[in-house]
Each structure stands twice: as C-alpha cells, then as structure tokens.
Amino acid sequence: GANIKVNDTMVLDMDTGAFSYAVVTNTAPSNRTQHTSYKFNDKYMFIFGGLGDNGALNDLWYIDMSRVTTGTQWIRLSLSGRYPTPRYSMNSVVLPSNEIWFFGGTGSGIYGQDQKLLNLESETDLWD
C-alpha cells in the first residue's frame, strides 16, 4: 500500500463516535506518517518523527488538547542535547517520572535498536 502522508489534526468525540477537525490557528507540522504520539499530563499531545515527504524526521511538536474546539496551536520544541536520529515506525512510552523513552524505528538506512530519553519536566529539557 501507499504511504499517504497528511497533517490533519482530528478529534474523536468519545460520546458520539464522530470525528471533527481541531481548530488549529497556526501551521500544523509537515505531512507525515508512521510517527509516534503520546499524551502528557492529560492536556498535551506530542508527536515525534515519522516519515515525511522528503524522508525520515526527528522533530518534536505538541498541542494543547484542552483547546482543540476553541483554538489551539502546534508548538515545535527545540531542545538541548543530542536528538535521536531521524526515524519512523518507532515506539515510545511515557513513564510515571514524566520521562519519555523512544526505542528503535527505521530511518536514514538504519534500523534502530537505540533508545533515547526525554525528560519533559527537566529545567533544561535534555535528550539523554
């Protein structure tokens, strides 16, 4: 099958089962597929990496989910430390310590077996 890449921001109403478009007031992240996403603090959704129109990505974005019906923005994070290599089809998990582990994936001709840690509550937001 084809890898169709989009940058839609959709919301699923769990009561009605209906999808709708989020009210996004700025430019969304670039088209992508096979990225990883996760919820943080019951308020934010983060996305990392994926396969874009020009290959693997390693950008990190978040959106305030509490404002998707009234107007919200995608924010690209620029963090210190050594970023993971561009990748798609990776896994991630948010730990109780508010750290996010990224593992594996494919990108730049490399099949990743590495792991990276992002601490979202660190004062310096370092990649480890």
N, C-alpha and C positions, 0 to 999 in steps of 0.2 A: 504494500500500500504506500501511498504518497505521504510524506511528512508535510502536512499542511500547517503552516505557522501563522498564528494570529496574535493580536494583543488586546483582545476584548477583555473587559472586566465585567463579569456576570455575577449575579447574586441569586441564590436559590432560597425562596421563601419556604421554610420547612413546614409551615402550616398548610399552605395551598399547593405545594409542589410545583410552583410556577417560577420560571427563570425571568429575570429582568436585567437590563443593563444598569450598572452602577453609574451614579452621577459623578463623573471624573472631570475636574476643572482644569487639568493640565494634560500634557502629552504623556501617554502611558509608555511603559518600557517597550522596546522594539519587539517586532514579531518573534515568536519563539515556540518551540515545542520541547517536550522531554525535560523541562526544568523541574526543580524541586520547590515545594512551597510548604509553609508551616504557619501555624497560629502562635502568637506570642502574647502573653498577659491578657488573653480573652479580648483583645482590642485590635491588635495589628496582624496583618498577614504579610509575610515576607516571601519573596521569590528569589532564587539564586540560579544563575547559569542557564543552561538549556542549549538547544540547537537553534541558532538564528539563521537569517538569510545568507550570512557570509561565514558560517561555521560555528564552532563551539563558543560559548560565552562564559564569563566569570563575574558578571555584575550582580549586585545585591540591591534590591528595592524593597520598600514596604509601603503599605497603605493602611489608613485608619478605617477599620471595618465598621466602626460605630457611626460613620458619616456617609456611607455609600448611597443612602437615599436622599441626602440633603446637599451633598457636595463634598468631595474629598480629593486628595491629590496623591499621586505616586511620588515618592521621595527616593532618590538614588543615594545610597550610603557610600561614602568614601572613607575607608578605614585604614588605619596604620597596620603594619605587619605584612607578612608575605601571603598574598592572596593565593587561594588554590588555583591550579592551572585551569584554563577554560575547559568546561566539561558539560556533558548532558547524560541523562539516564543514571544519575547518581541517587543515593539515598541520604536522608537527613533525619535527625531526631532532636527534639528539644528536651533537655534534661531538667529535672526539678531545680537544679542550680542556675537555670536560665542560660545555660551554655548550649550551643547547637553543634552537634557532630555531623560532619559531612563525610561520606565514605564512597569511594570508588567512582564509577562513571566512565564515560568514554569521551575522548576529545584529543585533538591535536595528534592523532595517530597513537595515542597512549590509552591502554585500558587500565584505569586507575585502581590501585589497591592501597592508595594512601588514604589518610584521614586528616581532616583539618577541624579545628575547634574555633568557634567564635563565641566570645563571652559578651552577651548583649547588655550586661549591667556593669561591665568594666568601665572605669573612667576614661580609659584610652581606647576602648573597643578594639582590642587587638585580635588579630588572627594568630592562632598558635599552631 
